[in-house]
Each structure stands twice: as C-alpha cells, then as structure tokens.
Amino acid sequence: MSDKEAASGNGLLKTINPCTGEITESWSEHTAFEIQGIISEAHSAFLNWKRTSLQKRADALMHLAELIESRKADLARLMAMEMGKPLAQGVSEAEKCAWVCRYYADNGTEFLKNEIIKTDASLSYVCFQPLGVIFAVMPWNFPFWQLFRFAAPAVMAGNAFILKHSPNVTGCALMIKRLFQDAGFPPGLTGVLLISEMRVPEVSAGVIADYRIKAVTLTGSGQAGRAVAAVAGAEIKKCVLELGGSDPAIILEDADLIHAARTSAFSRLINAGQNCIASKRFIVVESVYNEFMKLLVPEMTSGRMGNPLDEETSLGPLARYDLRDQLHQQVIESIAKGAEVLTGGEIPTLQGAFYPPTVLGNCRKGMPVFDEETFGPVAAVCSVKDEKEAIDVTGSSPFGLGASVFTSDPARGERIALKLEAGTCFVNAFVRSDPRLPFGGIGLSGFGRELSRNGMLEFMNCKTIYIDS
C-alpha cells in the first residue's frame, strides 16, 4: 500500500486468529471524508438525544442489556476468534456488559439529580448536563467490557460517542455498533471508526481537534495515553486515561496462604494474563516465601492451555504473536539478571501465540518483569523482610492502578491499603472492576475515573445555578 493510499484510507484492517495465524476477515478503513461524516452524524444524534427523557434512555439501556445476554454465546465466539479469549471468559465478559447497562439504567436518574446547596441565594444548585460527542479509544484485551463500562454511563447521561477500537478486534467494534442500533439507540449516536494502525496518530489527533468532539477517553498503553493527553491538552478538552499497571499483591506472614495462592494465580491468568489490573508483582514476607511458592506454582499450572473455542480451555493464546514475543523477551532479560524460573519461561511448540504460565522467583527492581507491565501469564515474586519493606517495595513503582493485600487481620489489611499508592486496593481478594465502585489509577496508570457515579460525572458539565430573587 502506498503512502498516498494510506493517507486517503484505502488500506485494509485484518483479523488474524491468534490460535491459527489465519486471516479470518478484512475490512476497508475509512477515508477522511467518511470520518467527517461519522462525526457529523454523531453530533446531530447528540443534539436530539440530550433532549430525550432519562426514562427513555434507561429503557434503551435495559433493552441493550437483554440483547447482550441473548447473544452472549456469539459475542464470546467472536472474542475467541479475534483475540483468543476462552469461551467461558467471553460469556462472563458479555454478562458483565449487560450488568453495567442495567446498573446505569437503574441508577442513572438518581445520579443526575440536581444537588441543592444552601447559600445566601434564594436558590442555588448544581445540575448535570452532557458534554456532547466523546471520542473513545479502546484496547483489544476486553473488547466489549472496556467500551461498555464507559459507554453505558455516557449514553445514559445524554452523550454520544465515537469508538476507535484496536484494529485486531474490528469485528467486535462493529458488533458493538450493531448492538446499540438493534437496541433502538438513534443512528449515529454510537459511531465506529475503522483506522489502520499506521494512521491512528494522525487521525486521532484530527478527531480530537474537531470542534464537535468534546472529550476523550482512552484505555491503553502509556505511550498512547501520552499522545492523546498531549493533543487533548492542546485543545483544552477533558480526557480520562486508564493506562497500564504493574499491580502488587502483598502476602503477609499471617495470610491464609492457600487462599492467597489460589486467588493470586486466578487473577494472573484471567484473559491469559492480558489484564491491566491483574496481580503481576507478588511481594511475599520471607518467613512464608517458600511455602507460598510451593502453593503458587501448581495453582498457576492447573489450567488447560489450548484452542479458546474448546470449552475445556481455560488459557488461550495471547492476542498477537508480537505481544507474545515481547513478553518472552521481558522474561529472558529478567532471567539473565537473576530471576529464578520455577515453571514456564519457554515458548511452547503448540501452534498459535501461546505462552505458558510462568513463575519467576527472586525478582527485584531492575528486572523487566518487576519494573514494567507484563501483559501475559507471568508472575514475578520477590521476598521481603516484613510489612514495612513490602510497602516500600510496592511504592517503588511509577504505576498506580491496583493493589491487593493478604492477611488474616482485616484491620491490618485496611491500614496497609490506605498507605498504598494506587487507585484501587483490595484486601484478601484480587482487584477487579465493579459498576458500583469508581475505577482508575494514579501515576503512570492514568487519571480520571470510570464506573459508579464518579465515572458518570466525568463527562458531564457540572453547572452551578444561582438565583437571587
């Protein structure tokens, strides 16, 4: 493809099955003219949608939830084909999307009620009004959930959105658009841009700069977050960024080690480890380090790796071969620096972008698996003297998405959680998102919040009204 063809948008987006390496489908990307049409249509749809009643919006979200649940098997199969998610996990992802739609249908009206504030005015209050068209840049690892956790509150609030999804999950992006249309949302309210990887920076900058785009939300890498934040900042537009993480799990000497090992392994293996909020660094007090490792290794290796379309599979391939190779390089470099391989660490002969569950002991700062985000089923474990050193080690990371603490003393766990630099801290459980709770990070893990009332208000004009009679 020539540079001229790429600029005009005549390239192809291809879905490559990560299990077989076969191209399963391809699409023509949008031209600059088509992109302008999508933005115009979204803006026009917003002008009408913001005037609809909250009840009508809630009804549409309820219908959307019903459609998602009725089609969850098909959605799971699509995810398996495009990015390798095992069927059972795909069904769970679809069900969670239905949940978030119902949650905002049930609670959105209450969240958006005017807040009366007593002042010296006759009447003063805060009302909440939608901003307009939101540009949503989303990743491939949870191709439906990542979008729906933003979209459900956004459309309930009266906004429109335009989705730029990862090219390798283009089928999921188009399915999202179809679901909204079939649920009765206005045409154009939920637009989708088909853009090849090489055109993303240029096209995204142009979309963000468009006067009809009022804000941006991005879930993705730190590099992508910096690029989007720079353009949004230059245009003085609101943005919410959910970026990478290197979440620590602190295992204290009084923890239930069986529960800690089982929970930690489950967190690390969800979605083949391609999860921003999975525990990645395991900080273990030295007095229980050996016992914890004996429990962790069999838990990490207890699942079945294979074709995600096989219902017995619990660990599918990574989404792309380049991602698998990048992860392996992080492991190799860490081993060279002294990490001990307890299991895994080698690319299997199995066809596909597979990587085995891997446990590395004696990890420390300076190793890629400890300093960087590892997007795959790799657990980096280190030993510390005590609680104080555990807290110090977790604080050495520039990331701040999630963290977890395992202890038999809930009050102790809460005290430690309050000290940790993270947006979300769980005690005796693995970190996960929940529509009822705000979600997001600090530091290199981004800023802003999704979910709960906090997430809904991110893309609202919180307007002050003051009346003196």
PEWOGI-V13429 format. One record per helix or strand of 2 or more residues. SS is the DSSP state (A for helix, B for strand). FROM is the first residue (numbers start at 1). LEN is the number of residues. If there is no record, write none. Layout:
SS:FROM:LEN + SS:FROM:LEN
This chain:
A:3:6 + B:12:5 + B:23:6 + A:32:18 + A:54:17 + A:72:12 + A:87:25 + B:115:2 + B:123:8 + B:133:5 + A:145:12 + B:160:5 + A:167:16 + B:190:4 + A:197:13 + B:213:7 + A:222:13 + B:238:5 + B:247:5 + A:257:17 + B:279:7 + A:286:15 + A:321:16 + B:340:4 + B:358:4 + A:368:4 + B:378:7 + A:387:8 + B:399:2 + B:402:5 + A:410:10 + B:424:4 + B:442:2 + B:446:2 + A:452:6 + B:460:8
